[in-house]
Amino acid sequence: MLYFIFGIWSGMLGFSMSLIIRLELGMSGNLIG
């Protein structure tokens, strides 16, 4: 059960981090070009 919760937490954390990185790249791309 603990591994299951940790897996969900790490998955959501990685997804949110990748989403933030994509947003940052999109914003910088729009600002540059």
PDBQT receptor file of N, H, CA, C and O in Angstrom, charges set to zero:
ATOM      1  N   MET A   1       0.840  -1.199   0.000  1.00  0.00    +0.000 N 
ATOM      2  CA  MET A   1       0.000   0.000   0.000  1.00  0.00    +0.000 C 
ATOM      3  C   MET A   1       0.874   1.247   0.000  1.00  0.00    +0.000 C 
ATOM      4  O   MET A   1       0.595   2.209  -0.716  1.00  0.00    +0.000 OA
ATOM      5  N   LEU A   2       1.933   1.227   0.806  1.00  0.00    +0.000 N 
ATOM      6  H   LEU A   2       2.159   0.446   1.388  1.00  0.00    +0.000 HD
ATOM      7  CA  LEU A   2       2.825   2.387   0.886  1.00  0.00    +0.000 C 
ATOM      8  C   LEU A   2       3.530   2.601  -0.452  1.00  0.00    +0.000 C 
ATOM      9  O   LEU A   2       3.688   3.736  -0.902  1.00  0.00    +0.000 OA
ATOM     10  N   TYR A   3       3.952   1.503  -1.087  1.00  0.00    +0.000 N 
ATOM     11  H   TYR A   3       3.823   0.581  -0.722  1.00  0.00    +0.000 HD
ATOM     12  CA  TYR A   3       4.605   1.613  -2.396  1.00  0.00    +0.000 C 
ATOM     13  C   TYR A   3       3.628   2.165  -3.433  1.00  0.00    +0.000 C 
ATOM     14  O   TYR A   3       4.014   2.936  -4.311  1.00  0.00    +0.000 OA
ATOM     15  N   PHE A   4       2.363   1.765  -3.324  1.00  0.00    +0.000 N 
ATOM     16  H   PHE A   4       2.049   1.138  -2.611  1.00  0.00    +0.000 HD
ATOM     17  CA  PHE A   4       1.335   2.218  -4.260  1.00  0.00    +0.000 C 
ATOM     18  C   PHE A   4       1.140   3.726  -4.141  1.00  0.00    +0.000 C 
ATOM     19  O   PHE A   4       1.081   4.431  -5.148  1.00  0.00    +0.000 OA
ATOM     20  N   ILE A   5       1.040   4.220  -2.900  1.00  0.00    +0.000 N 
ATOM     21  H   ILE A   5       1.088   3.647  -2.082  1.00  0.00    +0.000 HD
ATOM     22  CA  ILE A   5       0.874   5.661  -2.669  1.00  0.00    +0.000 C 
ATOM     23  C   ILE A   5       2.110   6.415  -3.151  1.00  0.00    +0.000 C 
ATOM     24  O   ILE A   5       1.987   7.468  -3.777  1.00  0.00    +0.000 OA
ATOM     25  N   PHE A   6       3.292   5.890  -2.870  1.00  0.00    +0.000 N 
ATOM     26  H   PHE A   6       3.393   5.034  -2.362  1.00  0.00    +0.000 HD
ATOM     27  CA  PHE A   6       4.535   6.533  -3.294  1.00  0.00    +0.000 C 
ATOM     28  C   PHE A   6       4.628   6.578  -4.817  1.00  0.00    +0.000 C 
ATOM     29  O   PHE A   6       5.111   7.559  -5.383  1.00  0.00    +0.000 OA
ATOM     30  N   GLY A   7       4.167   5.521  -5.478  1.00  0.00    +0.000 N 
ATOM     31  H   GLY A   7       3.775   4.724  -5.018  1.00  0.00    +0.000 HD
ATOM     32  CA  GLY A   7       4.191   5.477  -6.942  1.00  0.00    +0.000 C 
ATOM     33  C   GLY A   7       3.275   6.539  -7.534  1.00  0.00    +0.000 C 
ATOM     34  O   GLY A   7       3.646   7.221  -8.489  1.00  0.00    +0.000 OA
ATOM     35  N   ILE A   8       2.073   6.681  -6.968  1.00  0.00    +0.000 N 
ATOM     36  H   ILE A   8       1.772   6.127  -6.192  1.00  0.00    +0.000 HD
ATOM     37  CA  ILE A   8       1.132   7.704  -7.451  1.00  0.00    +0.000 C 
ATOM     38  C   ILE A   8       1.703   9.093  -7.215  1.00  0.00    +0.000 C 
ATOM     39  O   ILE A   8       1.621   9.957  -8.088  1.00  0.00    +0.000 OA
ATOM     40  N   TRP A   9       2.287   9.316  -6.024  1.00  0.00    +0.000 N 
ATOM     41  H   TRP A   9       2.353   8.615  -5.315  1.00  0.00    +0.000 HD
ATOM     42  CA  TRP A   9       2.843  10.633  -5.679  1.00  0.00    +0.000 C 
ATOM     43  C   TRP A   9       3.998  10.996  -6.611  1.00  0.00    +0.000 C 
ATOM     44  O   TRP A   9       4.069  12.118  -7.112  1.00  0.00    +0.000 OA
ATOM     45  N   SER A  10       4.897  10.046  -6.839  1.00  0.00    +0.000 N 
ATOM     46  H   SER A  10       4.840   9.134  -6.432  1.00  0.00    +0.000 HD
ATOM     47  CA  SER A  10       6.046  10.314  -7.714  1.00  0.00    +0.000 C 
ATOM     48  C   SER A  10       5.579  10.526  -9.153  1.00  0.00    +0.000 C 
ATOM     49  O   SER A  10       6.145  11.350  -9.872  1.00  0.00    +0.000 OA
ATOM     50  N   GLY A  11       4.559   9.794  -9.574  1.00  0.00    +0.000 N 
ATOM     51  H   GLY A  11       4.100   9.124  -8.990  1.00  0.00    +0.000 HD
ATOM     52  CA  GLY A  11       4.033   9.954 -10.929  1.00  0.00    +0.000 C 
ATOM     53  C   GLY A  11       3.420  11.331 -11.122  1.00  0.00    +0.000 C 
ATOM     54  O   GLY A  11       3.654  11.980 -12.142  1.00  0.00    +0.000 OA
ATOM     55  N   MET A  12       2.633  11.781 -10.146  1.00  0.00    +0.000 N 
ATOM     56  H   MET A  12       2.443  11.253  -9.318  1.00  0.00    +0.000 HD
ATOM     57  CA  MET A  12       2.011  13.098 -10.236  1.00  0.00    +0.000 C 
ATOM     58  C   MET A  12       3.064  14.194 -10.167  1.00  0.00    +0.000 C 
ATOM     59  O   MET A  12       2.951  15.213 -10.848  1.00  0.00    +0.000 OA
ATOM     60  N   LEU A  13       4.094  13.984  -9.339  1.00  0.00    +0.000 N 
ATOM     61  H   LEU A  13       4.185  13.156  -8.786  1.00  0.00    +0.000 HD
ATOM     62  CA  LEU A  13       5.164  14.974  -9.207  1.00  0.00    +0.000 C 
ATOM     63  C   LEU A  13       5.915  15.102 -10.534  1.00  0.00    +0.000 C 
ATOM     64  O   LEU A  13       6.178  16.213 -10.993  1.00  0.00    +0.000 OA
ATOM     65  N   GLY A  14       6.255  13.982 -11.143  1.00  0.00    +0.000 N 
ATOM     66  H   GLY A  14       6.041  13.080 -10.770  1.00  0.00    +0.000 HD
ATOM     67  CA  GLY A  14       6.962  14.006 -12.419  1.00  0.00    +0.000 C 
ATOM     68  C   GLY A  14       6.104  14.629 -13.515  1.00  0.00    +0.000 C 
ATOM     69  O   GLY A  14       6.612  15.368 -14.358  1.00  0.00    +0.000 OA
ATOM     70  N   PHE A  15       4.795  14.331 -13.507  1.00  0.00    +0.000 N 
ATOM     71  H   PHE A  15       4.382  13.731 -12.822  1.00  0.00    +0.000 HD
ATOM     72  CA  PHE A  15       3.894  14.894 -14.516  1.00  0.00    +0.000 C 
ATOM     73  C   PHE A  15       3.789  16.400 -14.363  1.00  0.00    +0.000 C 
ATOM     74  O   PHE A  15       3.823  17.131 -15.353  1.00  0.00    +0.000 OA
ATOM     75  N   SER A  16       3.660  16.872 -13.120  1.00  0.00    +0.000 N 
ATOM     76  H   SER A  16       3.632  16.279 -12.315  1.00  0.00    +0.000 HD
ATOM     77  CA  SER A  16       3.548  18.318 -12.875  1.00  0.00    +0.000 C 
ATOM     78  C   SER A  16       4.850  19.026 -13.248  1.00  0.00    +0.000 C 
ATOM     79  O   SER A  16       4.824  20.129 -13.793  1.00  0.00    +0.000 OA
ATOM     80  N   MET A  17       5.992  18.390 -12.956  1.00  0.00    +0.000 N 
ATOM     81  H   MET A  17       6.013  17.493 -12.513  1.00  0.00    +0.000 HD
ATOM     82  CA  MET A  17       7.280  19.001 -13.290  1.00  0.00    +0.000 C 
ATOM     83  C   MET A  17       7.436  19.117 -14.807  1.00  0.00    +0.000 C 
ATOM     84  O   MET A  17       7.873  20.153 -15.308  1.00  0.00    +0.000 OA
ATOM     85  N   SER A  18       7.080  18.059 -15.538  1.00  0.00    +0.000 N 
ATOM     86  H   SER A  18       6.725  17.218 -15.132  1.00  0.00    +0.000 HD
ATOM     87  CA  SER A  18       7.186  18.098 -17.001  1.00  0.00    +0.000 C 
ATOM     88  C   SER A  18       6.218  19.119 -17.579  1.00  0.00    +0.000 C 
ATOM     89  O   SER A  18       6.531  19.782 -18.568  1.00  0.00    +0.000 OA
ATOM     90  N   LEU A  19       5.035  19.248 -16.963  1.00  0.00    +0.000 N 
ATOM     91  H   LEU A  19       4.781  18.709 -16.159  1.00  0.00    +0.000 HD
ATOM     92  CA  LEU A  19       4.049  20.217 -17.442  1.00  0.00    +0.000 C 
ATOM     93  C   LEU A  19       4.562  21.637 -17.229  1.00  0.00    +0.000 C 
ATOM     94  O   LEU A  19       4.412  22.492 -18.102  1.00  0.00    +0.000 OA
ATOM     95  N   ILE A  20       5.169  21.889 -16.067  1.00  0.00    +0.000 N 
ATOM     96  H   ILE A  20       5.290  21.194 -15.358  1.00  0.00    +0.000 HD
ATOM     97  CA  ILE A  20       5.724  23.218 -15.774  1.00  0.00    +0.000 C 
ATOM     98  C   ILE A  20       6.854  23.531 -16.749  1.00  0.00    +0.000 C 
ATOM     99  O   ILE A  20       6.960  24.658 -17.233  1.00  0.00    +0.000 OA
ATOM    100  N   ILE A  21       7.699  22.544 -17.040  1.00  0.00    +0.000 N 
ATOM    101  H   ILE A  21       7.613  21.629 -16.647  1.00  0.00    +0.000 HD
ATOM    102  CA  ILE A  21       8.814  22.753 -17.966  1.00  0.00    +0.000 C 
ATOM    103  C   ILE A  21       8.278  23.076 -19.357  1.00  0.00    +0.000 C 
ATOM    104  O   ILE A  21       8.812  23.949 -20.041  1.00  0.00    +0.000 OA
ATOM    105  N   ARG A  22       7.223  22.376 -19.781  1.00  0.00    +0.000 N 
ATOM    106  H   ARG A  22       6.789  21.666 -19.226  1.00  0.00    +0.000 HD
ATOM    107  CA  ARG A  22       6.629  22.642 -21.093  1.00  0.00    +0.000 C 
ATOM    108  C   ARG A  22       6.050  24.045 -21.137  1.00  0.00    +0.000 C 
ATOM    109  O   ARG A  22       6.191  24.740 -22.144  1.00  0.00    +0.000 OA
ATOM    110  N   LEU A  23       5.401  24.472 -20.061  1.00  0.00    +0.000 N 
ATOM    111  H   LEU A  23       5.286  23.908 -19.243  1.00  0.00    +0.000 HD
ATOM    112  CA  LEU A  23       4.829  25.822 -20.016  1.00  0.00    +0.000 C 
ATOM    113  C   LEU A  23       5.933  26.862 -20.070  1.00  0.00    +0.000 C 
ATOM    114  O   LEU A  23       5.807  27.868 -20.768  1.00  0.00    +0.000 OA
ATOM    115  N   GLU A  24       7.016  26.628 -19.336  1.00  0.00    +0.000 N 
ATOM    116  H   GLU A  24       7.118  25.811 -18.768  1.00  0.00    +0.000 HD
ATOM    117  CA  GLU A  24       8.138  27.570 -19.323  1.00  0.00    +0.000 C 
ATOM    118  C   GLU A  24       8.749  27.675 -20.725  1.00  0.00    +0.000 C 
ATOM    119  O   GLU A  24       9.044  28.776 -21.191  1.00  0.00    +0.000 OA
ATOM    120  N   LEU A  25       8.938  26.534 -21.396  1.00  0.00    +0.000 N 
ATOM    121  H   LEU A  25       8.697  25.640 -21.017  1.00  0.00    +0.000 HD
ATOM    122  CA  LEU A  25       9.512  26.545 -22.743  1.00  0.00    +0.000 C 
ATOM    123  C   LEU A  25       8.576  27.254 -23.712  1.00  0.00    +0.000 C 
ATOM    124  O   LEU A  25       9.032  27.992 -24.585  1.00  0.00    +0.000 OA
ATOM    125  N   GLY A  26       7.274  27.038 -23.566  1.00  0.00    +0.000 N 
ATOM    126  H   GLY A  26       6.904  26.438 -22.857  1.00  0.00    +0.000 HD
ATOM    127  CA  GLY A  26       6.304  27.688 -24.441  1.00  0.00    +0.000 C 
ATOM    128  C   GLY A  26       6.305  29.195 -24.244  1.00  0.00    +0.000 C 
ATOM    129  O   GLY A  26       6.263  29.947 -25.218  1.00  0.00    +0.000 OA
ATOM    130  N   MET A  27       6.353  29.640 -23.002  1.00  0.00    +0.000 N 
ATOM    131  H   MET A  27       6.387  29.028 -22.211  1.00  0.00    +0.000 HD
ATOM    132  CA  MET A  27       6.359  31.071 -22.715  1.00  0.00    +0.000 C 
ATOM    133  C   MET A  27       7.622  31.713 -23.264  1.00  0.00    +0.000 C 
ATOM    134  O   MET A  27       7.544  32.760 -23.907  1.00  0.00    +0.000 OA
ATOM    135  N   SER A  28       8.788  31.111 -23.028  1.00  0.00    +0.000 N 
ATOM    136  H   SER A  28       8.851  30.260 -22.506  1.00  0.00    +0.000 HD
ATOM    137  CA  SER A  28      10.058  31.659 -23.504  1.00  0.00    +0.000 C 
ATOM    138  C   SER A  28      10.082  31.652 -25.030  1.00  0.00    +0.000 C 
ATOM    139  O   SER A  28      10.609  32.581 -25.642  1.00  0.00    +0.000 OA
ATOM    140  N   GLY A  29       9.516  30.612 -25.654  1.00  0.00    +0.000 N 
ATOM    141  H   GLY A  29       9.088  29.858 -25.157  1.00  0.00    +0.000 HD
ATOM    142  CA  GLY A  29       9.480  30.543 -27.109  1.00  0.00    +0.000 C 
ATOM    143  C   GLY A  29       8.630  31.668 -27.676  1.00  0.00    +0.000 C 
ATOM    144  O   GLY A  29       8.998  32.279 -28.679  1.00  0.00    +0.000 OA
ATOM    145  N   ASN A  30       7.483  31.951 -27.034  1.00  0.00    +0.000 N 
ATOM    146  H   ASN A  30       7.184  31.454 -26.219  1.00  0.00    +0.000 HD
ATOM    147  CA  ASN A  30       6.623  33.031 -27.502  1.00  0.00    +0.000 C 
ATOM    148  C   ASN A  30       7.295  34.382 -27.301  1.00  0.00    +0.000 C 
ATOM    149  O   ASN A  30       7.156  35.277 -28.134  1.00  0.00    +0.000 OA
ATOM    150  N   LEU A  31       8.021  34.531 -26.198  1.00  0.00    +0.000 N 
ATOM    151  H   LEU A  31       8.134  33.803 -25.522  1.00  0.00    +0.000 HD
ATOM    152  CA  LEU A  31       8.684  35.804 -25.930  1.00  0.00    +0.000 C 
ATOM    153  C   LEU A  31       9.817  36.039 -26.923  1.00  0.00    +0.000 C 
ATOM    154  O   LEU A  31      10.027  37.163 -27.379  1.00  0.00    +0.000 OA
ATOM    155  N   ILE A  32      10.543  34.981 -27.253  1.00  0.00    +0.000 N 
ATOM    156  H   ILE A  32      10.373  34.068 -26.883  1.00  0.00    +0.000 HD
ATOM    157  CA  ILE A  32      11.690  35.125 -28.163  1.00  0.00    +0.000 C 
ATOM    158  C   ILE A  32      11.200  35.329 -29.603  1.00  0.00    +0.000 C 
ATOM    159  O   ILE A  32      11.596  36.288 -30.265  1.00  0.00    +0.000 OA
ATOM    160  N   GLY A  33      10.332  34.420 -30.086  1.00  0.00    +0.000 N 
ATOM    161  H   GLY A  33      10.010  33.641 -29.549  1.00  0.00    +0.000 HD
ATOM    162  CA  GLY A  33       9.953  34.484 -31.478  1.00  0.00    +0.000 C 
ATOM    163  C   GLY A  33       8.495  34.783 -31.673  1.00  0.00    +0.000 C 
ATOM    164  O   GLY A  33       8.028  34.868 -32.809  1.00  0.00    +0.000 OA
TER     165      GLY A  33
